Amino acid sequence: MRRSSTGYRHDPEPGAAHATSVALGPPGQGRAAVPPARPGPQVAAQGRAMIIVGVDLSLQSTGIATIQNGPASGWMAKVERITSEGHKTDTLQQRHTRLHNLRNAVCRRCEDADLILVEGPSYGSKGGHQHDRSGLWWLVTDWLIAHPLVEVTPTQRMKYATGKGQISKDAVLAAVVRRYPTVDVTGNDEADALVLAAMGARHLGEPIDDPMPKTHLAAMEAVAWPE
């Protein structure tokens, strides 16, 4: 699919779904996977596509959005989910394996990125497994810190998507589906990740969602962008 008015397109591989779910399998099967090589700073070489990745971390369903700007192909955007299942009865070793496998799966998708945007913790969240969610967040950000990496708060992400800093997840999803119709976004995690990646594209001077209302753009000013 192409959308020339914004300069980006989504061209899935033949026979591939626009949004994919990558299941990691049950935790505790064997030892934790060997982590990928620690990434270094990425410099956009002449003739190479610029890559921006948005990451909405979750223990059960992490959303990943990747935007590329090729010299000849223009903008391409895709979303996917990384899923994982845990249980209340999991041992410490099983929880350790699960977190490290999730970390590895996320970081592999960021290896070639020129800018990575990760959603910051939701400090007001009252859901279960808060301790493990925090552990996953720090595992991922520690591994990616050598990249140009930026944290975007949930409020900033919601404001960029809808113009409002506090709004339901489904309202964000609806706004994303309307604004990026050529990207097959089917869930909240994918929507959140795509908003993050779009913010990164705008920061690098290549917005994929113009025109954007000023109320939405105000979110960009609040982000602590890397120098």
C-alpha positions as CSV (number, residue, x, y, z in Angstrom):
1,M,0.0,0.0,0.0
2,R,1.2,3.5,-0.8
3,R,0.3,6.9,0.3
4,S,2.0,9.5,-1.8
5,S,0.4,12.5,0.0
6,T,2.5,11.8,3.1
7,G,5.5,10.3,1.5
8,Y,5.2,6.9,3.1
9,R,3.9,3.5,2.3
10,H,3.5,0.1,3.7
11,D,4.5,-2.7,1.4
12,P,4.3,-6.1,3.1
13,E,6.2,-9.0,1.7
14,P,4.1,-11.3,-0.6
15,G,1.8,-13.3,1.5
16,A,2.8,-11.6,4.8
17,A,0.3,-10.0,7.1
18,H,0.7,-6.3,7.8
19,A,0.8,-6.9,11.6
20,T,2.5,-10.0,12.9
21,S,2.6,-11.6,16.3
22,V,5.9,-13.2,17.4
23,A,5.2,-15.7,20.1
24,L,8.1,-16.5,22.4
25,G,6.6,-19.7,23.9
26,P,6.2,-20.5,27.5
27,P,8.8,-19.4,29.9
28,G,11.2,-21.7,31.6
29,Q,12.1,-23.9,28.6
30,G,15.8,-24.1,28.9
31,R,18.2,-21.3,29.8
32,A,17.8,-17.7,28.7
33,A,18.7,-17.1,25.1
34,V,22.2,-15.7,24.4
35,P,21.7,-11.9,24.0
36,P,22.4,-10.2,20.8
37,A,25.6,-8.2,20.4
38,R,25.4,-4.9,22.3
39,P,24.5,-2.2,19.7
40,G,26.6,0.8,19.0
41,P,25.6,4.3,17.7
42,Q,24.1,4.1,14.3
43,V,25.1,6.7,11.6
44,A,22.9,7.0,8.6
45,A,25.2,6.2,5.7
46,Q,24.6,7.9,2.4
47,G,22.1,5.8,0.3
48,R,20.9,3.8,3.3
49,A,17.4,4.0,4.6
50,M,16.8,5.9,7.8
51,I,15.2,3.6,10.4
52,I,13.0,4.7,13.4
53,V,11.6,2.3,15.9
54,G,8.8,2.8,18.4
55,V,8.6,0.4,21.3
56,D,5.6,0.0,23.6
57,L,6.8,-2.6,26.1
58,S,4.6,-5.1,27.7
59,L,5.0,-8.5,29.3
60,Q,2.2,-10.0,27.3
61,S,2.1,-8.0,24.1
62,T,4.9,-5.6,23.1
63,G,4.1,-3.3,20.2
64,I,6.9,-2.5,17.7
65,A,6.6,0.0,14.9
66,T,9.3,0.5,12.3
67,I,9.4,3.5,9.9
68,Q,12.0,3.5,7.1
69,N,12.8,6.3,4.7
70,G,14.6,4.9,1.7
71,P,16.3,7.2,-0.8
72,A,14.2,5.8,-3.7
73,S,11.3,4.1,-2.0
74,G,10.1,6.8,0.3
75,W,8.5,6.1,3.7
76,M,7.5,2.6,4.7
77,A,5.8,1.8,8.0
78,K,5.0,-1.5,9.6
79,V,3.8,-2.7,13.0
80,E,4.1,-6.1,14.9
81,R,3.6,-7.6,18.3
82,I,5.9,-9.7,20.4
83,T,3.8,-11.9,22.7
84,S,4.7,-13.9,25.8
85,E,2.8,-15.9,28.4
86,G,3.6,-16.1,32.0
87,H,1.8,-17.6,35.1
88,K,1.5,-16.7,38.7
89,T,3.2,-20.0,39.6
90,D,6.3,-19.3,37.6
91,T,9.6,-19.8,39.4
92,L,12.2,-17.1,39.7
93,Q,14.2,-18.9,37.0
94,Q,11.2,-19.0,34.7
95,R,10.5,-15.3,35.2
96,H,14.2,-14.5,34.5
97,T,14.1,-16.5,31.3
98,R,11.0,-14.8,30.1
99,L,12.3,-11.3,30.7
100,H,15.6,-12.0,29.0
101,N,13.9,-13.6,26.0
102,L,11.6,-10.6,25.7
103,R,14.6,-8.3,25.9
104,N,16.4,-10.1,23.2
105,A,13.4,-10.2,20.8
106,V,12.8,-6.4,21.2
107,C,16.5,-5.5,20.9
108,R,16.9,-7.5,17.7
109,R,14.3,-5.3,16.0
110,C,16.2,-2.2,17.0
111,E,19.7,-3.2,15.9
112,D,19.8,-1.0,12.8
113,A,17.8,1.9,14.1
114,D,18.9,5.5,13.9
115,L,16.4,6.5,16.6
116,I,14.5,4.5,19.1
117,L,11.6,5.7,21.1
118,V,10.4,3.7,24.1
119,E,7.3,4.5,26.1
120,G,8.1,5.3,29.7
121,P,6.6,3.5,32.7
122,S,3.0,4.2,33.6
123,Y,3.5,5.0,37.3
124,G,-0.2,5.1,38.0
125,S,-0.8,1.6,36.7
126,K,-2.3,-0.8,39.2
127,G,-2.1,-4.0,37.2
128,G,-0.3,-7.1,38.3
129,H,3.4,-7.9,37.8
130,Q,4.5,-4.3,38.1
131,H,7.9,-5.5,39.4
132,D,8.5,-7.7,36.3
133,R,7.3,-4.9,34.0
134,S,9.8,-2.5,35.5
135,G,12.5,-5.1,35.2
136,L,11.8,-5.6,31.5
137,W,11.9,-1.8,30.9
138,W,15.3,-1.5,32.4
139,L,16.7,-4.6,30.7
140,V,15.7,-3.2,27.3
141,T,16.8,0.4,27.9
142,D,20.1,-0.7,29.3
143,W,20.8,-2.8,26.2
144,L,19.8,0.0,23.8
145,I,21.4,3.0,25.6
146,A,24.3,3.1,23.1
147,H,21.7,4.0,20.5
148,P,20.1,7.3,20.1
149,L,17.3,6.4,22.6
150,V,14.5,8.6,23.9
151,E,11.8,8.0,26.5
152,V,8.3,9.3,25.8
153,T,5.8,9.4,28.6
154,P,2.3,8.0,28.1
155,T,0.9,11.5,28.4
156,Q,3.2,12.8,25.6
157,R,2.3,9.9,23.4
158,M,-1.5,10.4,24.0
159,K,-1.2,14.1,23.4
160,Y,0.6,13.6,20.1
161,A,-2.0,11.1,18.9
162,T,-5.2,12.9,20.0
163,G,-4.3,16.4,21.3
164,K,-5.3,15.4,24.8
165,G,-2.9,14.2,27.5
166,Q,-5.4,11.9,29.3
167,I,-7.6,9.8,27.1
168,S,-8.6,6.1,26.7
169,K,-6.5,3.6,24.9
170,D,-9.3,2.9,22.5
171,A,-9.5,6.6,21.6
172,V,-5.8,6.6,20.8
173,L,-6.3,3.4,18.7
174,A,-9.2,5.1,16.8
175,A,-7.1,8.2,16.1
176,V,-4.2,6.2,14.9
177,V,-6.3,4.1,12.5
178,R,-7.7,7.3,11.0
179,R,-4.4,9.1,10.7
180,Y,-2.3,6.2,9.3
181,P,-4.9,4.3,7.2
182,T,-2.3,2.4,5.1
183,V,-0.7,0.7,8.2
184,D,-2.7,-2.3,9.4
185,V,-3.0,-1.4,13.1
186,T,-5.2,-3.9,14.9
187,G,-4.5,-3.3,18.6
188,N,-3.6,-0.7,21.3
189,D,0.0,-1.9,21.6
190,E,0.7,-1.5,17.8
191,A,-1.1,1.9,17.9
192,D,1.0,3.2,20.7
193,A,4.2,2.0,19.1
194,L,3.3,3.7,15.8
195,V,2.7,7.0,17.5
196,L,6.1,6.8,19.1
197,A,7.8,6.1,15.8
198,A,5.9,8.9,14.1
199,M,7.1,11.3,16.8
200,G,10.6,10.2,16.0
201,A,10.2,10.7,12.3
202,R,9.0,14.3,12.9
203,H,11.9,15.0,15.2
204,L,14.3,13.9,12.5
205,G,12.6,16.3,10.1
206,E,10.7,13.7,8.1
207,P,7.1,13.8,9.4
208,I,4.8,11.1,8.0
209,D,1.6,12.7,9.3
210,D,1.4,16.3,8.2
211,P,-0.7,18.4,8.6
212,M,-0.7,17.9,12.4
213,P,-2.8,20.3,14.7
214,K,-0.8,22.5,17.0
215,T,-2.5,20.9,20.1
216,H,-0.8,17.6,19.0
217,L,2.5,19.1,18.2
218,A,2.8,20.5,21.7
219,A,3.7,17.0,22.8
220,M,7.0,17.2,20.9
221,E,8.2,20.1,22.9
222,A,7.9,18.2,26.2
223,V,10.1,15.3,25.1
224,A,13.8,15.2,26.2
225,W,15.3,14.5,22.8
226,P,18.8,13.1,22.6
227,E,21.5,15.6,21.5
